[in-house]
Amino acid sequence: GNSSGDHAADTLNALHELAHPEAEAALAEAMKHVGPLAREPNRDVRLAAFEGRFDELRSVFRPLEDGYYGTKGQLRKKMLLYAANHAEDFRD
């Protein structure tokens, strides 16, 4: 969950690293529609990109969300595979 968008850019990089192209493409498309402010670290500034565009963005985001949720739990599987394949990175 990242409904605030605070971690959108990091999440995009993580999805690429996890090899989850469906989720990566959906998030990249959503960020493209938000515009350059999608990567803005200041939440208040970032939210300005949504002003007056709620219906427009909701209609864009809905199919992207449906596509992501249609992957049926692949994110969890990909995270577990990543952890198993990079176990040395998780040791003290």
C-alpha positions, 0 to 999 in steps of 0.5 A: 500500500502506498496510497499517499504516493510517498514511495511511488518512485522507489516502488517503481524501481523495486518492481523493476528489481523484482521483475514484475513487469505488469505492476511496473507498467501499471505504476509507470502509466499512473505516474505518467498521467499524474505528470512530473509531480508524481516524483515530487517528494513533498506530499502537498506539492504532489497533491497539487497535480490531482487538483480538479482532475479526480474524475479524469485520474480515477478513470485512468487508474481504475483499469490499471488497478484492475490489471494489477490486482488481476496478477493474483498475488504475483507480488508476494511470490516475486518478493519471496523469490527475490529474497531467496535469490538474494539471501546474502543481502538479508544477512547480518 
